[in-house]
């Protein structure tokens, strides 16, 4: 079968498994259709996705015309079309509607609704008003995190709904684990939704943790002032190119993602691949990657005392955490491109027709 991925851009958090899908003997061809290579804001954050398709078997369609897409859908008879959401991008939505006149299978690859902005019942209402007419045209959903799976299973019993995840490049660890104080790391935008404020409160008067922040944003100045006020040993490094982030990670013991809402949080994948311990809020889809306390800890979003308890555990067991770095690196093979691609193709191959 042919796989046609319709996405809003070349995603570094999906290419690793798409690349492996193209090597699977069950797949005839893989096409990636995008209206842009990267968003400007991502380039400013150090992203560069233009090189990700070099040496792959993926055929890229960059800014194709509707006529080209129609011809592709016509020629790829019985293809499996995979849309990254429907409404999130106007081009992807247009291509989805264009596909409705062709005999193809359709799946949606999507994060959960953004409940940070609107309550869940409003998302259900919007879907039933705008998109319920498309239910019979969709074969299934690949949902990032348990919230997405629950939401889409409630939308339609006709669909196959598969738990799914983002995937990052497999970067090899080259540095020894840190020593001395516990090294805590945040990587991401310094915005309200990322909720770094709760970390600054939980670290108040804590002399046993060094906190490094990679990223920038409108909350930076407020966080710098709060760190100084609370006696937090914090270093703000600003935005760094994606290629440099793995090295920063290896200088740390623990990655923290304290978001008020994150559909996934692929930075957690990157950290686990390098053997870092992780602490995530219960509002992050990537919490699904934490199988047990050898991987990391989950705390209650907005709850300073809950996060303090997690940090206390890390401090108490930091030597054990460091000694298990290689174990976590080996365990992380389960979240890498080849394994995720095999699961992905299995799901499509075995799904009800």
C-alpha positions as CSV (number, residue, x, y, z in Angstrom):
1,X,0.0,0.0,0.0
2,X,1.0,3.6,-0.5
3,X,1.1,6.0,2.5
4,X,0.2,9.7,1.9
5,X,1.0,12.0,4.8
6,X,-0.7,15.4,4.6
7,X,1.0,17.6,7.2
8,X,1.3,21.4,7.9
9,X,5.1,21.2,7.7
10,X,8.1,18.9,7.8
11,X,7.9,17.7,11.4
12,X,11.1,16.6,13.1
13,X,8.9,14.8,15.5
14,X,7.3,12.6,12.9
15,X,9.9,12.1,10.2
16,X,11.9,9.5,12.2
17,X,9.0,7.0,12.0
18,X,7.8,8.0,8.6
19,X,11.3,7.4,7.3
20,X,11.2,3.8,8.7
21,X,7.7,3.3,7.3
22,X,9.2,3.8,3.8
23,X,11.6,0.8,4.5
24,X,8.8,-1.5,5.5
25,X,8.2,-4.3,3.0
26,X,4.5,-3.9,3.4
27,X,4.7,-0.3,2.1
28,X,4.9,0.4,-1.7
29,X,5.6,4.1,-1.4
30,X,5.6,7.0,1.1
31,X,4.6,10.6,0.1
32,X,4.8,13.6,2.3
33,X,2.6,16.5,1.3
34,X,3.2,19.9,3.0
35,X,2.4,23.6,2.3
36,X,5.7,24.7,3.9
37,X,9.0,23.2,5.1
38,X,9.1,25.1,8.4
39,X,7.1,27.9,10.2
40,X,9.0,31.1,10.7
41,X,8.6,31.0,14.5
42,X,10.2,27.5,14.5
43,X,13.1,28.7,12.5
44,X,13.6,31.5,15.1
45,X,13.6,28.9,17.8
46,X,16.5,27.1,16.1
47,X,14.5,24.5,14.1
48,X,15.7,23.4,10.6
49,X,13.7,20.6,9.1
50,X,14.9,21.0,5.5
51,X,17.6,18.3,5.8
52,X,15.4,15.6,7.4
53,X,14.5,14.0,4.1
54,X,18.0,13.6,2.8
55,X,18.9,10.0,2.0
56,X,15.3,8.8,2.6
57,X,12.8,6.9,0.4
58,X,10.1,9.6,1.1
59,X,8.8,11.6,-1.8
60,X,8.3,15.2,-0.8
61,X,5.5,17.4,-2.3
62,X,6.2,21.0,-1.2
63,X,3.4,23.5,-1.9
64,X,1.7,21.2,-4.5
65,X,-1.3,22.4,-6.5
66,X,-4.7,20.9,-6.0
67,X,-4.4,19.4,-9.5
68,X,-1.2,17.6,-8.5
69,X,-2.9,16.3,-5.4
70,X,-5.9,15.1,-7.4
71,X,-3.6,13.3,-9.8
72,X,-1.7,11.7,-6.9
73,X,-4.9,10.5,-5.2
74,X,-6.1,9.1,-8.5
75,X,-2.9,7.2,-9.3
76,X,-2.4,5.9,-5.8
77,X,-5.5,3.7,-5.8
78,X,-6.4,2.2,-2.4
79,X,-3.8,4.5,-0.7
80,X,-3.9,5.2,3.0
81,X,-4.1,9.0,3.5
82,X,-2.9,10.3,6.9
83,X,-3.9,13.9,7.8
84,X,-2.4,15.8,10.7
85,X,-5.6,17.0,12.1
86,X,-8.4,18.5,9.9
87,X,-9.0,22.0,11.1
88,X,-5.5,22.8,12.4
89,X,-4.2,23.9,8.9
90,X,-6.3,25.2,6.0
91,X,-4.2,23.4,3.4
92,X,-4.5,20.0,5.2
93,X,-8.2,20.6,5.5
94,X,-8.6,21.4,1.8
95,X,-6.6,18.3,0.9
96,X,-8.8,16.2,3.2
97,X,-11.9,17.4,1.5
98,X,-10.3,16.9,-1.9
99,X,-9.7,13.2,-1.0
100,X,-13.4,12.5,-0.3
101,X,-14.1,11.8,-4.0
102,X,-11.4,9.1,-4.2
103,X,-11.5,5.5,-3.0
104,X,-8.8,5.9,-0.3
105,X,-8.6,5.1,3.4
106,X,-8.3,8.1,5.7
107,X,-6.8,8.4,9.2
108,X,-6.3,11.5,11.3
109,X,-3.0,11.9,13.3
110,X,-3.8,14.3,16.0
111,X,-3.2,15.7,19.5
112,X,-6.1,16.1,22.0
113,X,-8.3,19.2,22.0
114,X,-6.6,22.3,23.4
115,X,-8.6,22.4,26.7
116,X,-6.2,25.0,28.0
117,X,-8.2,27.5,25.9
118,X,-11.7,26.1,26.0
119,X,-13.4,23.4,28.1
120,X,-13.8,19.9,26.7
121,X,-17.6,20.2,26.2
122,X,-17.0,23.1,23.7
123,X,-14.7,21.0,21.7
124,X,-17.3,18.2,21.4
125,X,-19.9,20.8,20.4
126,X,-17.7,22.3,17.8
127,X,-16.9,18.9,16.3
128,X,-20.5,17.8,16.1
129,X,-21.5,21.1,14.5
130,X,-18.6,21.4,12.0
131,X,-17.2,18.0,11.4
132,X,-19.6,15.2,12.3
133,X,-20.6,15.0,8.6
134,X,-17.0,13.6,8.0
135,X,-17.2,10.8,10.5
136,X,-18.2,8.1,7.9
137,X,-15.2,9.2,5.7
138,X,-12.6,8.6,8.4
139,X,-11.3,5.1,9.1
140,X,-9.5,5.8,12.3
141,X,-7.5,8.1,14.6
142,X,-3.9,8.0,15.8
143,X,-4.2,10.0,19.0
144,X,-1.3,11.5,21.0
145,X,-1.8,10.6,24.6
146,X,-4.6,9.2,26.6
147,X,-6.7,12.3,26.5
148,X,-6.8,12.2,22.7
149,X,-7.7,8.5,22.7
150,X,-10.6,9.0,25.1
151,X,-11.9,12.1,23.2
152,X,-12.0,10.4,19.8
153,X,-13.4,7.1,21.1
154,X,-16.3,9.1,22.4
155,X,-16.8,10.9,19.1
156,X,-17.5,7.7,17.1
157,X,-17.7,4.0,17.8
158,X,-17.1,3.4,14.0
159,X,-13.4,4.4,14.3
160,X,-10.3,2.5,15.1
161,X,-8.5,4.7,17.7
162,X,-4.9,4.0,18.3
163,X,-2.7,5.4,21.0
164,X,0.2,7.2,19.3
165,X,3.2,9.4,20.1
166,X,5.7,11.7,18.6
167,X,9.2,10.4,17.8
168,X,12.5,12.1,17.8
169,X,15.9,11.3,16.2
170,X,18.0,8.7,18.0
171,X,20.9,10.8,19.3
172,X,23.7,8.8,20.9
173,X,24.8,9.8,24.4
174,X,28.5,10.8,24.4
175,X,29.0,12.5,27.8
176,X,29.2,11.0,31.3
177,X,26.3,11.7,33.7
178,X,26.7,14.8,35.9
179,X,28.0,14.9,39.5
180,X,27.5,17.2,42.5
181,X,24.1,18.9,42.9
182,X,21.0,17.6,41.1
183,X,21.0,19.2,37.6
184,X,17.4,20.1,36.5
185,X,16.7,21.2,32.9
186,X,13.8,22.9,31.1
187,X,13.7,23.2,27.3
188,X,11.0,25.1,25.6
189,X,9.2,28.5,25.3
190,X,9.0,30.7,28.4
191,X,5.2,31.2,28.1
192,X,2.4,30.9,30.5
193,X,1.2,27.6,29.2
194,X,4.5,25.9,29.9
195,X,4.1,26.9,33.6
196,X,7.7,27.3,34.6
197,X,6.4,29.5,37.4
198,X,5.5,26.4,39.4
199,X,9.1,25.2,39.2
200,X,10.4,28.5,40.5
201,X,8.0,28.2,43.5
202,X,8.8,24.6,44.2
203,X,12.6,25.4,44.2
204,X,12.3,28.2,46.7
205,X,15.2,28.2,49.1
206,X,16.4,24.8,47.6
207,X,20.2,24.7,47.6
208,X,20.4,21.1,46.3
209,X,19.3,21.7,42.7
210,X,20.8,23.7,39.9
211,X,18.1,24.7,37.3
212,X,19.0,25.4,33.7
213,X,16.5,26.9,31.2
214,X,17.0,26.6,27.4
215,X,14.5,28.8,25.5
216,X,13.0,32.3,25.6
217,X,9.7,34.0,25.6
218,X,7.5,36.7,27.2
219,X,7.7,35.2,30.7
220,X,11.5,35.3,30.9
221,X,11.9,38.5,32.8
222,X,9.3,37.6,35.4
223,X,10.9,34.2,35.9
224,X,14.4,35.7,36.3
225,X,13.0,38.1,39.0
226,X,11.2,35.2,40.8
227,X,14.3,33.0,40.7
228,X,16.3,35.8,42.3
229,X,13.6,36.5,44.9
230,X,13.2,32.8,45.8
231,X,16.9,32.0,46.0
232,X,16.8,29.6,43.0
233,X,20.1,28.8,41.4
234,X,18.8,29.3,37.8
235,X,20.7,29.8,34.5
236,X,18.7,31.3,31.6
237,X,20.5,30.3,28.3
238,X,18.0,31.7,25.8
239,X,17.1,30.0,22.5
240,X,19.6,27.4,21.2
241,X,19.6,25.5,17.8
242,X,17.9,22.1,18.0
243,X,21.2,20.5,17.0
244,X,22.8,21.8,20.3
245,X,20.0,20.7,22.7
246,X,21.2,17.1,23.0
247,X,24.5,18.3,24.4
248,X,22.8,20.6,27.0
249,X,20.6,17.6,28.0
250,X,23.6,15.4,28.7
251,X,24.9,18.0,31.3
252,X,21.8,17.4,33.3
253,X,20.1,14.7,35.3
254,X,16.4,15.5,35.0
255,X,14.2,17.1,32.4
256,X,11.1,18.9,33.6
257,X,8.0,19.7,31.6
258,X,5.5,21.4,33.9
259,X,2.9,22.5,31.3
260,X,-0.6,23.5,32.1
261,X,-1.4,21.8,28.8
262,X,0.8,20.0,26.2
263,X,-0.8,17.7,23.6
264,X,2.4,15.7,23.8
265,X,5.8,17.3,24.6
266,X,8.4,15.7,22.3
267,X,11.2,17.2,24.4
268,X,10.5,14.3,26.8
269,X,11.3,11.8,24.0
270,X,14.6,13.5,23.4
271,X,15.5,13.5,27.0
272,X,14.6,9.8,27.6
273,X,16.6,8.8,24.5
274,X,19.7,10.3,26.2
275,X,18.9,8.6,29.5
276,X,17.6,11.5,31.4
277,X,15.1,11.1,34.2
278,X,11.9,13.1,33.5
279,X,9.3,14.9,35.6
280,X,6.1,15.9,33.8
281,X,2.8,17.4,34.8
282,X,-0.3,15.3,34.5
283,X,-1.5,17.7,31.7
284,X,1.2,16.5,29.3
285,X,0.5,13.8,26.8
286,X,4.0,12.5,27.1
287,X,3.3,11.3,30.6
288,X,2.3,8.1,28.7
289,X,6.0,7.4,28.2
290,X,6.6,7.0,32.0
291,X,6.1,3.3,32.6
292,X,7.3,3.5,36.2
293,X,9.5,5.5,38.6
294,X,12.7,4.2,36.9
295,X,11.7,6.5,33.9
296,X,10.4,9.5,35.8
297,X,7.6,11.0,37.9
298,X,4.2,12.7,37.2
299,X,3.0,15.6,39.4
300,X,-0.3,17.4,39.5
301,X,-0.3,20.5,37.3
302,X,-0.3,23.8,39.2
303,X,0.3,22.0,42.5
304,X,3.5,23.3,44.1
305,X,3.5,20.7,46.9
306,X,3.1,17.8,44.4
307,X,6.1,19.0,42.5
308,X,8.1,19.5,45.7
309,X,7.4,15.9,46.6
310,X,8.7,14.8,43.2
311,X,11.9,17.0,43.5
312,X,12.4,15.6,47.0
313,X,12.4,12.0,45.6
314,X,14.9,13.0,43.0
315,X,17.2,14.5,45.5
316,X,17.0,11.4,47.8
317,X,17.6,9.0,44.9
318,X,19.9,11.0,42.7
319,X,22.8,8.4,42.9
320,X,20.4,5.6,41.8
321,X,19.0,7.8,39.1
322,X,22.5,8.5,37.7
323,X,23.5,4.8,38.0
324,X,20.5,3.9,35.8
325,X,21.3,6.3,32.9
326,X,22.5,3.5,30.6
327,X,19.5,1.4,31.5
328,X,17.1,4.2,30.4
329,X,19.1,4.7,27.2
330,X,18.6,1.1,26.3
331,X,14.9,1.1,27.4
332,X,14.3,4.1,25.1
333,X,14.6,2.0,22.0
334,X,10.8,1.4,22.4
335,X,10.1,5.0,21.6
336,X,12.4,5.3,18.5
337,X,11.5,5.4,14.8
338,X,11.8,1.8,13.8
339,X,9.7,0.4,16.6
340,X,7.0,3.1,16.3
341,X,6.9,2.6,12.5
342,X,6.3,-1.1,12.9
343,X,3.5,-0.5,15.4
344,X,2.0,2.2,13.0
345,X,2.0,-0.1,9.9
346,X,0.7,-3.0,12.0
347,X,-2.3,-0.8,13.1
348,X,-3.1,0.1,9.5
349,X,-2.7,-3.4,8.2
350,X,-4.8,-5.0,10.8
351,X,-7.5,-2.3,11.1
352,X,-11.1,-3.2,10.2
353,X,-11.9,-2.2,6.6
